Amino acid sequence: MSKCIVLVGATGTGKTTTACELLKGFNNRQNLIFDVNNEEKYKPFKNIWNKNFDFKNFVISANLQKNTNIVFEEATIFFSHSGSTENIKKLLVQKRHTNNILIFNFHSLRQVPLFILDFCDLLILGKTIDNYRNIETKFAQFEDIFEAFNIVQNSEDKYIKIFVELL
């Protein structure tokens, strides 16, 4: 089973909690977690990644894994470091053959590179700090994402999540 799951939400909306719930559901697999915030919630999960690696080496290591849950906490960081984007594309292309589950956490919908959505099976959208104009411009061709964005942003519930299948 291979999957690409993108979690989007502002700080404090439950992205890490949701990622940990997903990891519990995908148990009996190795975990490779890049956690820049040293989140307490990830502690129960055996992590096979050496935290001394840098961003690029983490992605290179991720490309060598099979049957692994790979979590990119604060995923935006990976796209600001040279060399990471091409390796992430390779990881996405090969996920079907490696049987990896990829989980990307972003604070903002506008931070999600469009190429990730080409490989994304599920978008879990929470409240963000995005404004409608930025999202409408970037995601005009993704009506379901824009519709989900409107529902979430207009909700009174800070922890609301909408699941958008992008198959």
Beta strands, then each sheet from edge to edge (+ up, - down):
strand 1: 3-8
strand 2: 30-34
strand 3: 68-72
strand 4: 101-106
strand 5: 122-125
strand 6: 162-165
sheet 1: 2+ 3+ 4+ 1+ 5+ 6-
end
